[in-house]
Amino acid sequence: MGIEELLDSFNAFFDQSKKKQKKKAEKLAEIIISLQEKKAELKAKIKSEAIKCKKSKKTYNLCKEFKALSKMLKKAVKQQDNINNDL
């Protein structure tokens, strides 16, 4: 699953009402797991690329993608906590 697909499903989830969000709490858990897996993959890629050349454009782009995934993951976990508190 690509980062754009994850972002689309993530945004679609947060555009729903609270009632629908409660029904889709499992979907949010799946999104969080996917984000965590993608983040771990990126971390490994960054490490291997940094060994080759720390200042390459590919390393820079991987770092930017890692940062974006981290922000999305943080937002998803915060939303999951809000949903769990409302339940």
Jmol script that loads the backbone (N, CA, C; Angstrom):
load data "model"
ATOM      1  N   MET A   1       0.858  -1.171   0.000  1.00  0.00           N
ATOM      2  CA  MET A   1       0.000   0.000   0.000  1.00  0.00           C
ATOM      3  C   MET A   1       0.904   1.233   0.000  1.00  0.00           C
ATOM      4  N   GLY A   2       0.659   2.131  -0.953  1.00  0.00           N
ATOM      5  CA  GLY A   2       1.470   3.330  -1.054  1.00  0.00           C
ATOM      6  C   GLY A   2       1.086   4.383  -0.041  1.00  0.00           C
ATOM      7  N   ILE A   3       1.963   5.345   0.084  1.00  0.00           N
ATOM      8  CA  ILE A   3       1.734   6.414   1.070  1.00  0.00           C
ATOM      9  C   ILE A   3       0.515   7.258   0.690  1.00  0.00           C
ATOM     10  N   GLU A   4       0.270   7.432  -0.602  1.00  0.00           N
ATOM     11  CA  GLU A   4      -0.893   8.219  -1.031  1.00  0.00           C
ATOM     12  C   GLU A   4      -2.192   7.505  -0.670  1.00  0.00           C
ATOM     13  N   GLU A   5      -2.223   6.179  -0.835  1.00  0.00           N
ATOM     14  CA  GLU A   5      -3.417   5.419  -0.476  1.00  0.00           C
ATOM     15  C   GLU A   5      -3.669   5.482   1.026  1.00  0.00           C
ATOM     16  N   LEU A   6      -2.591   5.389   1.799  1.00  0.00           N
ATOM     17  CA  LEU A   6      -2.736   5.498   3.259  1.00  0.00           C
ATOM     18  C   LEU A   6      -3.267   6.871   3.649  1.00  0.00           C
ATOM     19  N   LEU A   7      -2.724   7.894   3.011  1.00  0.00           N
ATOM     20  CA  LEU A   7      -3.151   9.254   3.319  1.00  0.00           C
ATOM     21  C   LEU A   7      -4.614   9.466   2.930  1.00  0.00           C
ATOM     22  N   ASP A   8      -5.036   8.928   1.781  1.00  0.00           N
ATOM     23  CA  ASP A   8      -6.431   9.051   1.355  1.00  0.00           C
ATOM     24  C   ASP A   8      -7.379   8.361   2.339  1.00  0.00           C
ATOM     25  N   SER A   9      -7.027   7.141   2.756  1.00  0.00           N
ATOM     26  CA  SER A   9      -7.895   6.439   3.695  1.00  0.00           C
ATOM     27  C   SER A   9      -7.892   7.122   5.057  1.00  0.00           C
ATOM     28  N   PHE A  10      -6.755   7.680   5.420  1.00  0.00           N
ATOM     29  CA  PHE A  10      -6.618   8.413   6.677  1.00  0.00           C
ATOM     30  C   PHE A  10      -7.515   9.656   6.658  1.00  0.00           C
ATOM     31  N   ASN A  11      -7.458  10.425   5.583  1.00  0.00           N
ATOM     32  CA  ASN A  11      -8.274  11.636   5.475  1.00  0.00           C
ATOM     33  C   ASN A  11      -9.758  11.300   5.375  1.00  0.00           C
ATOM     34  N   ALA A  12     -10.091  10.230   4.673  1.00  0.00           N
ATOM     35  CA  ALA A  12     -11.489   9.823   4.557  1.00  0.00           C
ATOM     36  C   ALA A  12     -12.053   9.467   5.931  1.00  0.00           C
ATOM     37  N   PHE A  13     -11.247   8.853   6.750  1.00  0.00           N
ATOM     38  CA  PHE A  13     -11.696   8.483   8.087  1.00  0.00           C
ATOM     39  C   PHE A  13     -12.007   9.713   8.925  1.00  0.00           C
ATOM     40  N   PHE A  14     -11.135  10.720   8.877  1.00  0.00           N
ATOM     41  CA  PHE A  14     -11.319  11.890   9.726  1.00  0.00           C
ATOM     42  C   PHE A  14     -12.390  12.846   9.205  1.00  0.00           C
ATOM     43  N   ASP A  15     -12.842  12.659   7.972  1.00  0.00           N
ATOM     44  CA  ASP A  15     -13.906  13.490   7.441  1.00  0.00           C
ATOM     45  C   ASP A  15     -15.287  12.999   7.872  1.00  0.00           C
ATOM     46  N   GLN A  16     -15.353  11.871   8.555  1.00  0.00           N
ATOM     47  CA  GLN A  16     -16.623  11.295   8.965  1.00  0.00           C
ATOM     48  C   GLN A  16     -17.083  11.875  10.298  1.00  0.00           C
ATOM     49  N   SER A  17     -18.376  11.670  10.577  1.00  0.00           N
ATOM     50  CA  SER A  17     -18.922  12.122  11.856  1.00  0.00           C
ATOM     51  C   SER A  17     -18.394  11.230  12.977  1.00  0.00           C
ATOM     52  N   LYS A  18     -18.587  11.669  14.201  1.00  0.00           N
ATOM     53  CA  LYS A  18     -18.118  10.903  15.375  1.00  0.00           C
ATOM     54  C   LYS A  18     -18.755   9.517  15.419  1.00  0.00           C
ATOM     55  N   LYS A  19     -20.038   9.438  15.064  1.00  0.00           N
ATOM     56  CA  LYS A  19     -20.739   8.155  15.111  1.00  0.00           C
ATOM     57  C   LYS A  19     -20.107   7.161  14.132  1.00  0.00           C
ATOM     58  N   LYS A  20     -19.823   7.632  12.936  1.00  0.00           N
ATOM     59  CA  LYS A  20     -19.194   6.760  11.953  1.00  0.00           C
ATOM     60  C   LYS A  20     -17.758   6.439  12.342  1.00  0.00           C
ATOM     61  N   GLN A  21     -17.087   7.377  13.001  1.00  0.00           N
ATOM     62  CA  GLN A  21     -15.716   7.118  13.435  1.00  0.00           C
ATOM     63  C   GLN A  21     -15.679   5.983  14.452  1.00  0.00           C
ATOM     64  N   LYS A  22     -16.679   5.947  15.328  1.00  0.00           N
ATOM     65  CA  LYS A  22     -16.728   4.871  16.319  1.00  0.00           C
ATOM     66  C   LYS A  22     -16.888   3.524  15.632  1.00  0.00           C
ATOM     67  N   LYS A  23     -17.712   3.499  14.575  1.00  0.00           N
ATOM     68  CA  LYS A  23     -17.934   2.260  13.844  1.00  0.00           C
ATOM     69  C   LYS A  23     -16.673   1.820  13.108  1.00  0.00           C
ATOM     70  N   LYS A  24     -15.835   2.765  12.765  1.00  0.00           N
ATOM     71  CA  LYS A  24     -14.645   2.450  11.985  1.00  0.00           C
ATOM     72  C   LYS A  24     -13.368   2.459  12.820  1.00  0.00           C
ATOM     73  N   ALA A  25     -13.486   2.266  14.106  1.00  0.00           N
ATOM     74  CA  ALA A  25     -12.312   2.261  14.982  1.00  0.00           C
ATOM     75  C   ALA A  25     -11.334   1.147  14.598  1.00  0.00           C
ATOM     76  N   GLU A  26     -11.868   0.016  14.140  1.00  0.00           N
ATOM     77  CA  GLU A  26     -11.005  -1.075  13.702  1.00  0.00           C
ATOM     78  C   GLU A  26     -10.202  -0.668  12.472  1.00  0.00           C
ATOM     79  N   LYS A  27     -10.833   0.073  11.596  1.00  0.00           N
ATOM     80  CA  LYS A  27     -10.144   0.544  10.398  1.00  0.00           C
ATOM     81  C   LYS A  27      -8.985   1.452  10.785  1.00  0.00           C
ATOM     82  N   LEU A  28      -9.199   2.294  11.777  1.00  0.00           N
ATOM     83  CA  LEU A  28      -8.134   3.173  12.261  1.00  0.00           C
ATOM     84  C   LEU A  28      -6.977   2.359  12.828  1.00  0.00           C
ATOM     85  N   ALA A  29      -7.293   1.292  13.537  1.00  0.00           N
ATOM     86  CA  ALA A  29      -6.238   0.425  14.083  1.00  0.00           C
ATOM     87  C   ALA A  29      -5.417  -0.190  12.953  1.00  0.00           C
ATOM     88  N   GLU A  30      -6.080  -0.581  11.863  1.00  0.00           N
ATOM     89  CA  GLU A  30      -5.370  -1.121  10.704  1.00  0.00           C
ATOM     90  C   GLU A  30      -4.480  -0.067  10.063  1.00  0.00           C
ATOM     91  N   ILE A  31      -4.976   1.146   9.986  1.00  0.00           N
ATOM     92  CA  ILE A  31      -4.187   2.240   9.415  1.00  0.00           C
ATOM     93  C   ILE A  31      -2.952   2.482  10.264  1.00  0.00           C
ATOM     94  N   ILE A  32      -3.112   2.465  11.575  1.00  0.00           N
ATOM     95  CA  ILE A  32      -1.980   2.683  12.474  1.00  0.00           C
ATOM     96  C   ILE A  32      -0.938   1.587  12.292  1.00  0.00           C
ATOM     97  N   ILE A  33      -1.385   0.355  12.183  1.00  0.00           N
ATOM     98  CA  ILE A  33      -0.450  -0.754  11.972  1.00  0.00           C
ATOM     99  C   ILE A  33       0.282  -0.589  10.643  1.00  0.00           C
ATOM    100  N   SER A  34      -0.443  -0.204   9.599  1.00  0.00           N
ATOM    101  CA  SER A  34       0.176   0.016   8.288  1.00  0.00           C
ATOM    102  C   SER A  34       1.208   1.133   8.356  1.00  0.00           C
ATOM    103  N   LEU A  35       0.872   2.208   9.045  1.00  0.00           N
ATOM    104  CA  LEU A  35       1.808   3.326   9.182  1.00  0.00           C
ATOM    105  C   LEU A  35       3.055   2.907   9.950  1.00  0.00           C
ATOM    106  N   GLN A  36       2.874   2.119  10.994  1.00  0.00           N
ATOM    107  CA  GLN A  36       4.023   1.664  11.773  1.00  0.00           C
ATOM    108  C   GLN A  36       4.931   0.759  10.940  1.00  0.00           C
ATOM    109  N   GLU A  37       4.318  -0.117  10.131  1.00  0.00           N
ATOM    110  CA  GLU A  37       5.109  -0.991   9.273  1.00  0.00           C
ATOM    111  C   GLU A  37       5.877  -0.177   8.225  1.00  0.00           C
ATOM    112  N   LYS A  38       5.188   0.765   7.609  1.00  0.00           N
ATOM    113  CA  LYS A  38       5.823   1.609   6.597  1.00  0.00           C
ATOM    114  C   LYS A  38       6.957   2.422   7.218  1.00  0.00           C
ATOM    115  N   LYS A  39       6.744   2.919   8.429  1.00  0.00           N
ATOM    116  CA  LYS A  39       7.765   3.705   9.128  1.00  0.00           C
ATOM    117  C   LYS A  39       8.997   2.843   9.400  1.00  0.00           C
ATOM    118  N   ALA A  40       8.792   1.603   9.812  1.00  0.00           N
ATOM    119  CA  ALA A  40       9.913   0.699  10.072  1.00  0.00           C
ATOM    120  C   ALA A  40      10.682   0.395   8.786  1.00  0.00           C
ATOM    121  N   GLU A  41       9.953   0.206   7.684  1.00  0.00           N
ATOM    122  CA  GLU A  41      10.603  -0.039   6.397  1.00  0.00           C
ATOM    123  C   GLU A  41      11.439   1.165   5.978  1.00  0.00           C
ATOM    124  N   LEU A  42      10.873   2.348   6.135  1.00  0.00           N
ATOM    125  CA  LEU A  42      11.595   3.561   5.767  1.00  0.00           C
ATOM    126  C   LEU A  42      12.840   3.751   6.619  1.00  0.00           C
ATOM    127  N   LYS A  43      12.733   3.447   7.884  1.00  0.00           N
ATOM    128  CA  LYS A  43      13.880   3.593   8.779  1.00  0.00           C
ATOM    129  C   LYS A  43      15.030   2.696   8.317  1.00  0.00           C
ATOM    130  N   ALA A  44      14.696   1.475   7.917  1.00  0.00           N
ATOM    131  CA  ALA A  44      15.723   0.553   7.420  1.00  0.00           C
ATOM    132  C   ALA A  44      16.326   1.068   6.114  1.00  0.00           C
ATOM    133  N   LYS A  45      15.476   1.604   5.222  1.00  0.00           N
ATOM    134  CA  LYS A  45      15.974   2.153   3.958  1.00  0.00           C
ATOM    135  C   LYS A  45      16.885   3.354   4.207  1.00  0.00           C
ATOM    136  N   ILE A  46      16.493   4.201   5.142  1.00  0.00           N
ATOM    137  CA  ILE A  46      17.300   5.391   5.452  1.00  0.00           C
ATOM    138  C   ILE A  46      18.665   4.968   5.977  1.00  0.00           C
ATOM    139  N   LYS A  47      18.683   3.966   6.867  1.00  0.00           N
ATOM    140  CA  LYS A  47      19.958   3.500   7.415  1.00  0.00           C
ATOM    141  C   LYS A  47      20.865   2.949   6.319  1.00  0.00           C
ATOM    142  N   SER A  48      20.293   2.137   5.430  1.00  0.00           N
ATOM    143  CA  SER A  48      21.123   1.552   4.368  1.00  0.00           C
ATOM    144  C   SER A  48      21.582   2.614   3.380  1.00  0.00           C
ATOM    145  N   GLU A  49      20.736   3.583   3.093  1.00  0.00           N
ATOM    146  CA  GLU A  49      21.104   4.652   2.159  1.00  0.00           C
ATOM    147  C   GLU A  49      22.114   5.601   2.789  1.00  0.00           C
ATOM    148  N   ALA A  50      21.982   5.847   4.086  1.00  0.00           N
ATOM    149  CA  ALA A  50      22.901   6.751   4.772  1.00  0.00           C
ATOM    150  C   ALA A  50      24.307   6.170   4.825  1.00  0.00           C
ATOM    151  N   ILE A  51      24.401   4.849   4.840  1.00  0.00           N
ATOM    152  CA  ILE A  51      25.717   4.214   4.815  1.00  0.00           C
ATOM    153  C   ILE A  51      26.410   4.526   3.487  1.00  0.00           C
ATOM    154  N   LYS A  52      25.638   4.535   2.404  1.00  0.00           N
ATOM    155  CA  LYS A  52      26.204   4.832   1.084  1.00  0.00           C
ATOM    156  C   LYS A  52      26.629   6.294   0.996  1.00  0.00           C
ATOM    157  N   CYS A  53      25.667   7.185   1.295  1.00  0.00           N
ATOM    158  CA  CYS A  53      25.951   8.621   1.197  1.00  0.00           C
ATOM    159  C   CYS A  53      24.918   9.371   2.027  1.00  0.00           C
ATOM    160  N   LYS A  54      25.362  10.068   3.055  1.00  0.00           N
ATOM    161  CA  LYS A  54      24.443  10.760   3.960  1.00  0.00           C
ATOM    162  C   LYS A  54      23.798  11.979   3.324  1.00  0.00           C
ATOM    163  N   LYS A  55      24.438  12.553   2.321  1.00  0.00           N
ATOM    164  CA  LYS A  55      23.937  13.796   1.748  1.00  0.00           C
ATOM    165  C   LYS A  55      23.281  13.614   0.384  1.00  0.00           C
ATOM    166  N   SER A  56      22.866  12.414   0.059  1.00  0.00           N
ATOM    167  CA  SER A  56      22.245  12.180  -1.240  1.00  0.00           C
ATOM    168  C   SER A  56      20.799  12.662  -1.242  1.00  0.00           C
ATOM    169  N   LYS A  57      20.293  12.899  -2.427  1.00  0.00           N
ATOM    170  CA  LYS A  57      18.906  13.355  -2.575  1.00  0.00           C
ATOM    171  C   LYS A  57      17.932  12.253  -2.146  1.00  0.00           C
ATOM    172  N   LYS A  58      18.295  11.006  -2.425  1.00  0.00           N
ATOM    173  CA  LYS A  58      17.429   9.891  -2.045  1.00  0.00           C
ATOM    174  C   LYS A  58      17.293   9.815  -0.525  1.00  0.00           C
ATOM    175  N   THR A  59      18.397   9.992   0.187  1.00  0.00           N
ATOM    176  CA  THR A  59      18.347   9.982   1.656  1.00  0.00           C
ATOM    177  C   THR A  59      17.484  11.124   2.161  1.00  0.00           C
ATOM    178  N   TYR A  60      17.641  12.293   1.551  1.00  0.00           N
ATOM    179  CA  TYR A  60      16.848  13.462   1.940  1.00  0.00           C
ATOM    180  C   TYR A  60      15.356  13.192   1.746  1.00  0.00           C
ATOM    181  N   ASN A  61      14.997  12.629   0.592  1.00  0.00           N
ATOM    182  CA  ASN A  61      13.589  12.349   0.308  1.00  0.00           C
ATOM    183  C   ASN A  61      13.027  11.288   1.248  1.00  0.00           C
ATOM    184  N   LEU A  62      13.830  10.282   1.548  1.00  0.00           N
ATOM    185  CA  LEU A  62      13.391   9.258   2.497  1.00  0.00           C
ATOM    186  C   LEU A  62      13.158   9.860   3.876  1.00  0.00           C
ATOM    187  N   CYS A  63      14.021  10.766   4.278  1.00  0.00           N
ATOM    188  CA  CYS A  63      13.863  11.426   5.582  1.00  0.00           C
ATOM    189  C   CYS A  63      12.589  12.274   5.626  1.00  0.00           C
ATOM    190  N   LYS A  64      12.300  12.961   4.530  1.00  0.00           N
ATOM    191  CA  LYS A  64      11.070  13.764   4.469  1.00  0.00           C
ATOM    192  C   LYS A  64       9.841  12.867   4.552  1.00  0.00           C
ATOM    193  N   GLU A  65       9.877  11.741   3.847  1.00  0.00           N
ATOM    194  CA  GLU A  65       8.754  10.808   3.874  1.00  0.00           C
ATOM    195  C   GLU A  65       8.598  10.212   5.278  1.00  0.00           C
ATOM    196  N   PHE A  66       9.714   9.908   5.925  1.00  0.00           N
ATOM    197  CA  PHE A  66       9.700   9.373   7.294  1.00  0.00           C
ATOM    198  C   PHE A  66       9.066  10.380   8.248  1.00  0.00           C
ATOM    199  N   LYS A  67       9.424  11.636   8.089  1.00  0.00           N
ATOM    200  CA  LYS A  67       8.874  12.687   8.950  1.00  0.00           C
ATOM    201  C   LYS A  67       7.364  12.825   8.740  1.00  0.00           C
ATOM    202  N   ALA A  68       6.920  12.755   7.470  1.00  0.00           N
ATOM    203  CA  ALA A  68       5.490  12.848   7.171  1.00  0.00           C
ATOM    204  C   ALA A  68       4.735  11.663   7.772  1.00  0.00           C
ATOM    205  N   LEU A  69       5.300  10.473   7.639  1.00  0.00           N
ATOM    206  CA  LEU A  69       4.663   9.289   8.221  1.00  0.00           C
ATOM    207  C   LEU A  69       4.588   9.393   9.738  1.00  0.00           C
ATOM    208  N   SER A  70       5.625   9.927  10.343  1.00  0.00           N
ATOM    209  CA  SER A  70       5.628  10.096  11.797  1.00  0.00           C
ATOM    210  C   SER A  70       4.518  11.029  12.243  1.00  0.00           C
ATOM    211  N   LYS A  71       4.317  12.114  11.498  1.00  0.00           N
ATOM    212  CA  LYS A  71       3.246  13.051  11.836  1.00  0.00           C
ATOM    213  C   LYS A  71       1.876  12.408  11.666  1.00  0.00           C
ATOM    214  N   MET A  72       1.697  11.647  10.575  1.00  0.00           N
ATOM    215  CA  MET A  72       0.415  10.974  10.355  1.00  0.00           C
ATOM    216  C   MET A  72       0.156   9.949  11.446  1.00  0.00           C
ATOM    217  N   LEU A  73       1.183   9.223  11.831  1.00  0.00           N
ATOM    218  CA  LEU A  73       1.048   8.220  12.876  1.00  0.00           C
ATOM    219  C   LEU A  73       0.677   8.860  14.205  1.00  0.00           C
ATOM    220  N   LYS A  74       1.321   9.963  14.514  1.00  0.00           N
ATOM    221  CA  LYS A  74       1.024  10.681  15.756  1.00  0.00           C
ATOM    222  C   LYS A  74      -0.433  11.163  15.756  1.00  0.00           C
ATOM    223  N   LYS A  75      -0.885  11.682  14.625  1.00  0.00           N
ATOM    224  CA  LYS A  75      -2.259  12.163  14.506  1.00  0.00           C
ATOM    225  C   LYS A  75      -3.253  11.001  14.641  1.00  0.00           C
ATOM    226  N   ALA A  76      -2.911   9.855  14.043  1.00  0.00           N
ATOM    227  CA  ALA A  76      -3.792   8.691  14.114  1.00  0.00           C
ATOM    228  C   ALA A  76      -3.904   8.164  15.538  1.00  0.00           C
ATOM    229  N   VAL A  77      -2.780   8.101  16.230  1.00  0.00           N
ATOM    230  CA  VAL A  77      -2.797   7.615  17.618  1.00  0.00           C
ATOM    231  C   VAL A  77      -3.586   8.570  18.498  1.00  0.00           C
ATOM    232  N   LYS A  78      -3.423   9.860  18.277  1.00  0.00           N
ATOM    233  CA  LYS A  78      -4.175  10.848  19.060  1.00  0.00           C
ATOM    234  C   LYS A  78      -5.670  10.695  18.803  1.00  0.00           C
ATOM    235  N   GLN A  79      -6.043  10.491  17.541  1.00  0.00           N
ATOM    236  CA  GLN A  79      -7.457  10.321  17.205  1.00  0.00           C
ATOM    237  C   GLN A  79      -7.995   9.032  17.810  1.00  0.00           C
ATOM    238  N   GLN A  80      -7.190   7.971  17.798  1.00  0.00           N
ATOM    239  CA  GLN A  80      -7.611   6.714  18.396  1.00  0.00           C
ATOM    240  C   GLN A  80      -7.839   6.880  19.899  1.00  0.00           C
ATOM    241  N   ASP A  81      -6.977   7.633  20.548  1.00  0.00           N
ATOM    242  CA  ASP A  81      -7.157   7.893  21.980  1.00  0.00           C
ATOM    243  C   ASP A  81      -8.462   8.662  22.223  1.00  0.00           C
ATOM    244  N   ASN A  82      -8.760   9.637  21.368  1.00  0.00           N
ATOM    245  CA  ASN A  82     -10.004  10.398  21.497  1.00  0.00           C
ATOM    246  C   ASN A  82     -11.216   9.507  21.317  1.00  0.00           C
ATOM    247  N   ILE A  83     -11.149   8.612  20.350  1.00  0.00           N
ATOM    248  CA  ILE A  83     -12.267   7.704  20.099  1.00  0.00           C
ATOM    249  C   ILE A  83     -12.446   6.773  21.281  1.00  0.00           C
ATOM    250  N   ASN A  84     -11.348   6.240  21.796  1.00  0.00           N
ATOM    251  CA  ASN A  84     -11.424   5.321  22.941  1.00  0.00           C
ATOM    252  C   ASN A  84     -11.954   6.019  24.185  1.00  0.00           C
ATOM    253  N   ASN A  85     -11.618   7.290  24.362  1.00  0.00           N
ATOM    254  CA  ASN A  85     -12.129   8.045  25.504  1.00  0.00           C
ATOM    255  C   ASN A  85     -13.610   8.329  25.369  1.00  0.00           C
ATOM    256  N   ASP A  86     -14.084   8.502  24.119  1.00  0.00           N
ATOM    257  CA  ASP A  86     -15.508   8.749  23.892  1.00  0.00           C
ATOM    258  C   ASP A  86     -16.341   7.488  24.073  1.00  0.00           C
ATOM    259  N   LEU A  87     -15.733   6.345  23.850  1.00  0.00           N
ATOM    260  CA  LEU A  87     -16.472   5.087  23.987  1.00  0.00           C
ATOM    261  C   LEU A  87     -16.685   4.820  25.445  1.00  0.00           C
TER     262      LEU A  87
END
end "model"
wireframe off; spacefill off
backbone 0.3
color backbone group
